[in-house]
Amino acid sequence: MSQTPDTTAVKIRLTDAIGAAQRNSAQAIQAHGQLGTAITEERASYAAFLPNVSVGVNSSFANQGGARGGGGGVLTGANGSPIVTGNNGTNASYRSTGTVTASMTVLDWGQRVFNLRAARADVDAAAAGSAAQTYTTAYSVTQAFYAALAAREALAAAQVQLALADSTQRIANVMVRARTAIVSDSLRAAIQSSTARVAIATALNNLASANASLSRLTASSMTVTADPADSGVAFTPLPDTATLQRLAANGPTVQQASATQRASVEQQRSARAAFLPQLDANYSFTGNGQNAYLGLGDPYTYGNRFSLSLSLPILDQFQREAALERAQIAAVNAGANARDARLAARQSLTQALGTLQLAANRITEQTASIVAAQEDLRVQLDRYRLHEATIVDVLTSQNALIQAQSGLIQARYDYRVARAQIESVIGRRL
């Protein structure tokens, strides 16, 4: 069985893995795209305050039959407009019309203002969502990264466990052959060796799974693995609990939910404004004449027109009522989501802080336990050789050492992930 199945994997540091995931993961790209869409919608809301301007040109050409024969030429009509006469005696006349139209909503009872406020809030929500996704991605990468490190540490511990079990079995075999121990001692040592081999296989499988997860998160076409050199546990002091709670209350997920709530309130106001009459202004500037060159050389007849229109839909198949109802329901839902986001942030922070403190204590205790278990195993092996202890005593000491090593590996993993969870909640690095 191969002891290092990831020899071809590219080693990557945690900061590099997080950066690659934040640039390339599908969730991060979608979050950035939503922010771009929200910014575009905000620009459109600003543009709603500008008038609509359109330009149109309409030209027509007509042939009128006449007497055959005679040469072609250009005749002038009674009003001085040109009438082109072809060689076949037909008369060709042109008529062109040019129009510039501008229209603008003068009074909509704040509907455009409400839409603009909603668009701004959507931008804030998208920006907060992008930040939240950034730290969510970092949290996921951190979990996969430290899972790979934990699997590698578990592999090393299982290899030491196998070496100890094999050594114990050799001692037991020698003593059985010397008739100073019973066959059961050798069998129990063999079971311990088999257990160590299963632990190695489990660690190898966990390492391969963690590498695959890390490769996917970083969008790498090659298999990547956590760099063992980047395995230090940061015990840097955290801000006090009150500061962390204040930061969590304004974390990215809370900001996103609050901004979404503000947008829903403005959309509700916009839906109400649709029930009031709307005043529109229209202006048009028109020129028309009979000219083949669209008025060049021969002036058009120009006219101006300005109008105001007041409109109020009386019956629109309950479209306004339905839109208002949807906006009210969305506002209620957004308010509930904002409240839940604040509570969820506080809950996540409390759980992460508890896990962090517990893991720190476990790291200290398990480190001391490993030292004690190693010394105890050494003593028991010496006593077993001197026939002062049984194989059960030796195996019990070995199991105690294995449990202490496994506990330390898990405590390190829990501590690292808990710090990443706190960073995800408050939206900043610690």
Contacts in CASP RR format, 6 or more apart in sequence:
PFRMAT RR
TARGET T0000
AUTHOR 0000-0000-0000
METHOD contacts of the structure
MODEL  1
MSQTPDTTAVKIRLTDAIGAAQRNSAQAIQAHGQLGTAITEERASYAAFL
PNVSVGVNSSFANQGGARGGGGGVLTGANGSPIVTGNNGTNASYRSTGTV
TASMTVLDWGQRVFNLRAARADVDAAAAGSAAQTYTTAYSVTQAFYAALA
AREALAAAQVQLALADSTQRIANVMVRARTAIVSDSLRAAIQSSTARVAI
ATALNNLASANASLSRLTASSMTVTADPADSGVAFTPLPDTATLQRLAAN
GPTVQQASATQRASVEQQRSARAAFLPQLDANYSFTGNGQNAYLGLGDPY
TYGNRFSLSLSLPILDQFQREAALERAQIAAVNAGANARDARLAARQSLT
QALGTLQLAANRITEQTASIVAAQEDLRVQLDRYRLHEATIVDVLTSQNA
LIQAQSGLIQARYDYRVARAQIESVIGRRL
1 197 0 8 1.000
1 200 0 8 1.000
1 201 0 8 1.000
1 204 0 8 1.000
2 204 0 8 1.000
3 155 0 8 1.000
3 159 0 8 1.000
3 200 0 8 1.000
3 204 0 8 1.000
5 204 0 8 1.000
5 207 0 8 1.000
5 208 0 8 1.000
6 207 0 8 1.000
6 208 0 8 1.000
6 211 0 8 1.000
6 223 0 8 1.000
6 225 0 8 1.000
8 223 0 8 1.000
9 211 0 8 1.000
9 222 0 8 1.000
9 223 0 8 1.000
9 224 0 8 1.000
9 225 0 8 1.000
10 220 0 8 1.000
10 222 0 8 1.000
10 223 0 8 1.000
10 224 0 8 1.000
10 225 0 8 1.000
11 224 0 8 1.000
11 225 0 8 1.000
11 226 0 8 1.000
11 227 0 8 1.000
11 228 0 8 1.000
11 229 0 8 1.000
12 20 0 8 1.000
12 214 0 8 1.000
12 218 0 8 1.000
12 224 0 8 1.000
12 225 0 8 1.000
12 226 0 8 1.000
12 227 0 8 1.000
13 227 0 8 1.000
13 229 0 8 1.000
13 230 0 8 1.000
14 141 0 8 1.000
14 142 0 8 1.000
14 145 0 8 1.000
14 226 0 8 1.000
14 227 0 8 1.000
14 230 0 8 1.000
17 141 0 8 1.000
17 145 0 8 1.000
17 214 0 8 1.000
17 217 0 8 1.000
17 218 0 8 1.000
17 224 0 8 1.000
17 226 0 8 1.000
18 137 0 8 1.000
18 138 0 8 1.000
18 141 0 8 1.000
18 142 0 8 1.000
20 218 0 8 1.000
20 219 0 8 1.000
20 220 0 8 1.000
21 28 0 8 1.000
21 137 0 8 1.000
21 138 0 8 1.000
21 140 0 8 1.000
21 141 0 8 1.000
21 217 0 8 1.000
21 218 0 8 1.000
21 219 0 8 1.000
22 28 0 8 1.000
22 134 0 8 1.000
22 137 0 8 1.000
22 138 0 8 1.000
24 218 0 8 1.000
24 219 0 8 1.000
25 137 0 8 1.000
25 217 0 8 1.000
25 218 0 8 1.000
25 219 0 8 1.000
27 133 0 8 1.000
27 136 0 8 1.000
27 137 0 8 1.000
28 130 0 8 1.000
28 133 0 8 1.000
28 134 0 8 1.000
28 137 0 8 1.000
30 133 0 8 1.000
31 126 0 8 1.000
31 129 0 8 1.000
31 130 0 8 1.000
31 132 0 8 1.000
31 133 0 8 1.000
31 134 0 8 1.000
32 130 0 8 1.000
34 126 0 8 1.000
34 129 0 8 1.000
34 130 0 8 1.000
35 123 0 8 1.000
35 126 0 8 1.000
35 127 0 8 1.000
35 129 0 8 1.000
35 130 0 8 1.000
36 126 0 8 1.000
37 126 0 8 1.000
38 119 0 8 1.000
38 122 0 8 1.000
38 123 0 8 1.000
38 125 0 8 1.000
38 126 0 8 1.000
38 127 0 8 1.000
39 123 0 8 1.000
39 126 0 8 1.000
41 119 0 8 1.000
41 122 0 8 1.000
41 123 0 8 1.000
42 116 0 8 1.000
42 119 0 8 1.000
42 120 0 8 1.000
42 122 0 8 1.000
42 123 0 8 1.000
44 119 0 8 1.000
45 112 0 8 1.000
45 115 0 8 1.000
45 116 0 8 1.000
45 118 0 8 1.000
45 119 0 8 1.000
45 120 0 8 1.000
46 116 0 8 1.000
48 112 0 8 1.000
48 115 0 8 1.000
48 116 0 8 1.000
49 112 0 8 1.000
50 104 0 8 1.000
51 102 0 8 1.000
51 103 0 8 1.000
51 104 0 8 1.000
52 102 0 8 1.000
52 103 0 8 1.000
52 104 0 8 1.000
53 100 0 8 1.000
53 101 0 8 1.000
53 102 0 8 1.000
54 100 0 8 1.000
54 101 0 8 1.000
54 102 0 8 1.000
55 98 0 8 1.000
55 99 0 8 1.000
55 100 0 8 1.000
55 101 0 8 1.000
56 98 0 8 1.000
56 99 0 8 1.000
56 100 0 8 1.000
57 96 0 8 1.000
57 97 0 8 1.000
57 98 0 8 1.000
57 99 0 8 1.000
57 294 0 8 1.000
58 96 0 8 1.000
58 97 0 8 1.000
58 98 0 8 1.000
58 99 0 8 1.000
59 94 0 8 1.000
59 95 0 8 1.000
59 96 0 8 1.000
59 97 0 8 1.000
59 294 0 8 1.000
60 94 0 8 1.000
60 95 0 8 1.000
60 96 0 8 1.000
61 92 0 8 1.000
61 93 0 8 1.000
61 94 0 8 1.000
62 92 0 8 1.000
62 93 0 8 1.000
62 94 0 8 1.000
62 95 0 8 1.000
63 90 0 8 1.000
63 91 0 8 1.000
63 92 0 8 1.000
64 90 0 8 1.000
64 91 0 8 1.000
64 92 0 8 1.000
64 93 0 8 1.000
65 89 0 8 1.000
65 90 0 8 1.000
65 91 0 8 1.000
66 89 0 8 1.000
66 90 0 8 1.000
66 91 0 8 1.000
67 89 0 8 1.000
68 88 0 8 1.000
68 89 0 8 1.000
69 87 0 8 1.000
69 88 0 8 1.000
69 89 0 8 1.000
70 87 0 8 1.000
70 89 0 8 1.000
71 85 0 8 1.000
71 86 0 8 1.000
71 87 0 8 1.000
71 89 0 8 1.000
72 85 0 8 1.000
72 86 0 8 1.000
72 87 0 8 1.000
72 89 0 8 1.000
73 84 0 8 1.000
73 85 0 8 1.000
73 86 0 8 1.000
74 82 0 8 1.000
74 83 0 8 1.000
74 84 0 8 1.000
74 85 0 8 1.000
75 82 0 8 1.000
75 83 0 8 1.000
75 84 0 8 1.000
75 85 0 8 1.000
75 91 0 8 1.000
76 82 0 8 1.000
76 83 0 8 1.000
77 83 0 8 1.000
79 290 0 8 1.000
80 298 0 8 1.000
81 289 0 8 1.000
81 290 0 8 1.000
81 291 0 8 1.000
81 298 0 8 1.000
82 94 0 8 1.000
82 290 0 8 1.000
82 291 0 8 1.000
82 292 0 8 1.000
82 298 0 8 1.000
83 91 0 8 1.000
83 92 0 8 1.000
83 93 0 8 1.000
84 91 0 8 1.000
84 92 0 8 1.000
84 93 0 8 1.000
84 94 0 8 1.000
84 292 0 8 1.000
85 91 0 8 1.000
85 92 0 8 1.000
86 92 0 8 1.000
93 290 0 8 1.000
94 290 0 8 1.000
94 291 0 8 1.000
94 292 0 8 1.000
95 288 0 8 1.000
95 289 0 8 1.000
95 290 0 8 1.000
96 288 0 8 1.000
96 289 0 8 1.000
96 290 0 8 1.000
96 291 0 8 1.000
96 294 0 8 1.000
96 295 0 8 1.000
96 300 0 8 1.000
97 286 0 8 1.000
97 287 0 8 1.000
97 288 0 8 1.000
97 289 0 8 1.000
98 286 0 8 1.000
98 287 0 8 1.000
98 288 0 8 1.000
98 294 0 8 1.000
98 300 0 8 1.000
99 284 0 8 1.000
99 285 0 8 1.000
99 286 0 8 1.000
99 287 0 8 1.000
100 284 0 8 1.000
100 285 0 8 1.000
100 286 0 8 1.000
101 282 0 8 1.000
101 283 0 8 1.000
101 284 0 8 1.000
101 285 0 8 1.000
102 282 0 8 1.000
102 283 0 8 1.000
102 284 0 8 1.000
103 280 0 8 1.000
103 281 0 8 1.000
103 282 0 8 1.000
103 283 0 8 1.000
104 280 0 8 1.000
104 281 0 8 1.000
105 112 0 8 1.000
105 278 0 8 1.000
105 279 0 8 1.000
105 280 0 8 1.000
105 281 0 8 1.000
106 279 0 8 1.000
106 280 0 8 1.000
106 281 0 8 1.000
106 308 0 8 1.000
107 277 0 8 1.000
107 278 0 8 1.000
107 279 0 8 1.000
108 273 0 8 1.000
108 276 0 8 1.000
108 278 0 8 1.000
108 279 0 8 1.000
109 273 0 8 1.000
109 276 0 8 1.000
109 278 0 8 1.000
110 269 0 8 1.000
110 270 0 8 1.000
110 273 0 8 1.000
111 270 0 8 1.000
111 273 0 8 1.000
111 274 0 8 1.000
114 266 0 8 1.000
114 267 0 8 1.000
114 269 0 8 1.000
114 270 0 8 1.000
114 273 0 8 1.000
115 266 0 8 1.000
115 267 0 8 1.000
115 270 0 8 1.000
117 262 0 8 1.000
117 263 0 8 1.000
117 266 0 8 1.000
118 262 0 8 1.000
118 263 0 8 1.000
118 264 0 8 1.000
118 266 0 8 1.000
118 267 0 8 1.000
118 270 0 8 1.000
119 263 0 8 1.000
121 259 0 8 1.000
121 260 0 8 1.000
121 262 0 8 1.000
121 263 0 8 1.000
121 266 0 8 1.000
122 259 0 8 1.000
122 260 0 8 1.000
122 263 0 8 1.000
124 255 0 8 1.000
124 259 0 8 1.000
124 262 0 8 1.000
125 255 0 8 1.000
125 256 0 8 1.000
125 259 0 8 1.000
125 260 0 8 1.000
125 263 0 8 1.000
128 251 0 8 1.000
128 252 0 8 1.000
128 253 0 8 1.000
128 255 0 8 1.000
128 256 0 8 1.000
128 259 0 8 1.000
129 252 0 8 1.000
129 253 0 8 1.000
129 255 0 8 1.000
129 256 0 8 1.000
131 252 0 8 1.000
131 255 0 8 1.000
131 427 0 8 1.000
132 251 0 8 1.000
132 252 0 8 1.000
132 253 0 8 1.000
132 256 0 8 1.000
132 427 0 8 1.000
134 252 0 8 1.000
135 252 0 8 1.000
135 423 0 8 1.000
135 424 0 8 1.000
135 427 0 8 1.000
136 424 0 8 1.000
137 217 0 8 1.000
138 420 0 8 1.000
138 423 0 8 1.000
138 424 0 8 1.000
139 417 0 8 1.000
139 420 0 8 1.000
139 421 0 8 1.000
139 423 0 8 1.000
139 424 0 8 1.000
140 217 0 8 1.000
141 214 0 8 1.000
141 217 0 8 1.000
141 218 0 8 1.000
142 416 0 8 1.000
142 417 0 8 1.000
142 420 0 8 1.000
143 417 0 8 1.000
143 420 0 8 1.000
144 210 0 8 1.000
144 213 0 8 1.000
144 214 0 8 1.000
144 217 0 8 1.000
145 214 0 8 1.000
145 226 0 8 1.000
146 226 0 8 1.000
146 412 0 8 1.000
146 413 0 8 1.000
146 416 0 8 1.000
146 417 0 8 1.000
147 206 0 8 1.000
147 209 0 8 1.000
147 210 0 8 1.000
147 213 0 8 1.000
147 413 0 8 1.000
148 207 0 8 1.000
148 210 0 8 1.000
148 211 0 8 1.000
148 214 0 8 1.000
148 225 0 8 1.000
148 226 0 8 1.000
149 226 0 8 1.000
149 228 0 8 1.000
149 231 0 8 1.000
149 413 0 8 1.000
150 206 0 8 1.000
150 210 0 8 1.000
150 409 0 8 1.000
150 410 0 8 1.000
150 412 0 8 1.000
150 413 0 8 1.000
151 203 0 8 1.000
151 204 0 8 1.000
151 206 0 8 1.000
151 207 0 8 1.000
151 209 0 8 1.000
151 210 0 8 1.000
152 203 0 8 1.000
152 207 0 8 1.000
152 226 0 8 1.000
152 228 0 8 1.000
153 231 0 8 1.000
153 409 0 8 1.000
153 412 0 8 1.000
154 199 0 8 1.000
154 202 0 8 1.000
154 203 0 8 1.000
154 206 0 8 1.000
154 406 0 8 1.000
154 409 0 8 1.000
155 200 0 8 1.000
155 203 0 8 1.000
155 204 0 8 1.000
155 207 0 8 1.000
157 199 0 8 1.000
157 402 0 8 1.000
157 405 0 8 1.000
157 406 0 8 1.000
157 409 0 8 1.000
158 196 0 8 1.000
158 199 0 8 1.000
158 200 0 8 1.000
158 202 0 8 1.000
158 203 0 8 1.000
159 200 0 8 1.000
160 405 0 8 1.000
161 195 0 8 1.000
161 196 0 8 1.000
161 199 0 8 1.000
161 398 0 8 1.000
161 401 0 8 1.000
161 402 0 8 1.000
161 405 0 8 1.000
162 193 0 8 1.000
162 196 0 8 1.000
162 197 0 8 1.000
162 199 0 8 1.000
162 200 0 8 1.000
164 196 0 8 1.000
164 377 0 8 1.000
164 398 0 8 1.000
164 401 0 8 1.000
165 189 0 8 1.000
165 192 0 8 1.000
165 193 0 8 1.000
165 195 0 8 1.000
165 196 0 8 1.000
165 398 0 8 1.000
166 193 0 8 1.000
168 189 0 8 1.000
168 192 0 8 1.000
168 381 0 8 1.000
168 391 0 8 1.000
168 394 0 8 1.000
168 395 0 8 1.000
168 398 0 8 1.000
169 186 0 8 1.000
169 189 0 8 1.000
169 190 0 8 1.000
169 192 0 8 1.000
169 193 0 8 1.000
171 189 0 8 1.000
171 381 0 8 1.000
171 384 0 8 1.000
171 385 0 8 1.000
172 181 0 8 1.000
172 185 0 8 1.000
172 186 0 8 1.000
172 188 0 8 1.000
172 189 0 8 1.000
172 391 0 8 1.000
173 186 0 8 1.000
173 189 0 8 1.000
175 181 0 8 1.000
175 185 0 8 1.000
175 385 0 8 1.000
176 182 0 8 1.000
176 183 0 8 1.000
176 185 0 8 1.000
176 186 0 8 1.000
180 387 0 8 1.000
181 391 0 8 1.000
184 391 0 8 1.000
185 390 0 8 1.000
185 391 0 8 1.000
188 391 0 8 1.000
188 392 0 8 1.000
188 395 0 8 1.000
189 391 0 8 1.000
189 395 0 8 1.000
192 395 0 8 1.000
192 398 0 8 1.000
199 402 0 8 1.000
207 225 0 8 1.000
210 225 0 8 1.000
210 226 0 8 1.000
211 223 0 8 1.000
211 224 0 8 1.000
211 225 0 8 1.000
212 223 0 8 1.000
214 224 0 8 1.000
214 225 0 8 1.000
214 226 0 8 1.000
215 222 0 8 1.000
215 223 0 8 1.000
215 224 0 8 1.000
218 224 0 8 1.000
233 363 0 8 1.000
233 412 0 8 1.000
233 415 0 8 1.000
233 416 0 8 1.000
234 419 0 8 1.000
235 360 0 8 1.000
236 430 0 8 1.000
238 244 0 8 1.000
238 356 0 8 1.000
238 422 0 8 1.000
238 430 0 8 1.000
239 247 0 8 1.000
239 430 0 8 1.000
241 353 0 8 1.000
244 349 0 8 1.000
244 353 0 8 1.000
244 422 0 8 1.000
244 426 0 8 1.000
245 346 0 8 1.000
245 349 0 8 1.000
247 426 0 8 1.000
247 427 0 8 1.000
247 428 0 8 1.000
248 254 0 8 1.000
248 345 0 8 1.000
248 346 0 8 1.000
248 348 0 8 1.000
248 349 0 8 1.000
248 425 0 8 1.000
248 426 0 8 1.000
249 342 0 8 1.000
249 345 0 8 1.000
249 346 0 8 1.000
251 345 0 8 1.000
251 425 0 8 1.000
251 426 0 8 1.000
251 427 0 8 1.000
252 427 0 8 1.000
253 341 0 8 1.000
253 344 0 8 1.000
253 345 0 8 1.000
253 425 0 8 1.000
254 338 0 8 1.000
254 341 0 8 1.000
254 342 0 8 1.000
254 345 0 8 1.000
256 341 0 8 1.000
257 334 0 8 1.000
257 335 0 8 1.000
257 337 0 8 1.000
257 338 0 8 1.000
257 340 0 8 1.000
257 341 0 8 1.000
257 342 0 8 1.000
258 338 0 8 1.000
258 341 0 8 1.000
260 334 0 8 1.000
260 337 0 8 1.000
260 338 0 8 1.000
261 331 0 8 1.000
261 334 0 8 1.000
261 335 0 8 1.000
261 337 0 8 1.000
261 338 0 8 1.000
263 334 0 8 1.000
264 327 0 8 1.000
264 330 0 8 1.000
264 331 0 8 1.000
264 333 0 8 1.000
264 334 0 8 1.000
264 335 0 8 1.000
265 331 0 8 1.000
265 334 0 8 1.000
267 327 0 8 1.000
267 330 0 8 1.000
267 331 0 8 1.000
268 324 0 8 1.000
268 327 0 8 1.000
268 328 0 8 1.000
268 330 0 8 1.000
268 331 0 8 1.000
270 327 0 8 1.000
271 320 0 8 1.000
271 323 0 8 1.000
271 324 0 8 1.000
271 326 0 8 1.000
271 327 0 8 1.000
271 328 0 8 1.000
272 324 0 8 1.000
274 320 0 8 1.000
274 323 0 8 1.000
274 324 0 8 1.000
275 320 0 8 1.000
275 324 0 8 1.000
276 312 0 8 1.000
277 310 0 8 1.000
277 311 0 8 1.000
277 312 0 8 1.000
278 310 0 8 1.000
278 311 0 8 1.000
278 312 0 8 1.000
279 308 0 8 1.000
279 309 0 8 1.000
279 310 0 8 1.000
280 308 0 8 1.000
280 309 0 8 1.000
280 310 0 8 1.000
280 311 0 8 1.000
281 306 0 8 1.000
281 307 0 8 1.000
281 308 0 8 1.000
281 309 0 8 1.000
282 305 0 8 1.000
282 306 0 8 1.000
282 307 0 8 1.000
282 308 0 8 1.000
282 309 0 8 1.000
283 304 0 8 1.000
283 305 0 8 1.000
283 306 0 8 1.000
283 307 0 8 1.000
284 304 0 8 1.000
284 305 0 8 1.000
285 302 0 8 1.000
285 303 0 8 1.000
285 304 0 8 1.000
285 305 0 8 1.000
286 302 0 8 1.000
286 303 0 8 1.000
286 304 0 8 1.000
286 305 0 8 1.000
287 300 0 8 1.000
287 301 0 8 1.000
287 302 0 8 1.000
287 303 0 8 1.000
288 300 0 8 1.000
288 301 0 8 1.000
289 295 0 8 1.000
289 298 0 8 1.000
289 300 0 8 1.000
289 301 0 8 1.000
291 297 0 8 1.000
291 298 0 8 1.000
291 300 0 8 1.000
313 320 0 8 1.000
345 425 0 8 1.000
348 421 0 8 1.000
348 425 0 8 1.000
349 422 0 8 1.000
349 425 0 8 1.000
349 426 0 8 1.000
351 421 0 8 1.000
352 418 0 8 1.000
352 421 0 8 1.000
352 422 0 8 1.000
352 425 0 8 1.000
353 418 0 8 1.000
353 422 0 8 1.000
354 418 0 8 1.000
355 414 0 8 1.000
355 417 0 8 1.000
355 418 0 8 1.000
355 421 0 8 1.000
356 415 0 8 1.000
356 418 0 8 1.000
356 419 0 8 1.000
356 422 0 8 1.000
358 414 0 8 1.000
359 411 0 8 1.000
359 412 0 8 1.000
359 414 0 8 1.000
359 415 0 8 1.000
359 418 0 8 1.000
360 415 0 8 1.000
362 407 0 8 1.000
362 408 0 8 1.000
362 410 0 8 1.000
362 411 0 8 1.000
362 414 0 8 1.000
363 408 0 8 1.000
363 411 0 8 1.000
363 412 0 8 1.000
363 415 0 8 1.000
366 404 0 8 1.000
366 407 0 8 1.000
366 408 0 8 1.000
366 411 0 8 1.000
367 408 0 8 1.000
369 400 0 8 1.000
369 404 0 8 1.000
369 408 0 8 1.000
370 401 0 8 1.000
370 404 0 8 1.000
370 405 0 8 1.000
370 408 0 8 1.000
372 404 0 8 1.000
373 397 0 8 1.000
373 400 0 8 1.000
373 401 0 8 1.000
373 404 0 8 1.000
374 401 0 8 1.000
376 397 0 8 1.000
376 400 0 8 1.000
376 401 0 8 1.000
377 394 0 8 1.000
377 397 0 8 1.000
377 398 0 8 1.000
377 400 0 8 1.000
377 401 0 8 1.000
379 397 0 8 1.000
380 389 0 8 1.000
380 393 0 8 1.000
380 394 0 8 1.000
380 396 0 8 1.000
380 397 0 8 1.000
381 394 0 8 1.000
383 389 0 8 1.000
383 393 0 8 1.000
384 390 0 8 1.000
384 391 0 8 1.000
384 393 0 8 1.000
384 394 0 8 1.000
419 430 0 8 1.000
422 430 0 8 1.000
423 429 0 8 1.000
423 430 0 8 1.000
END
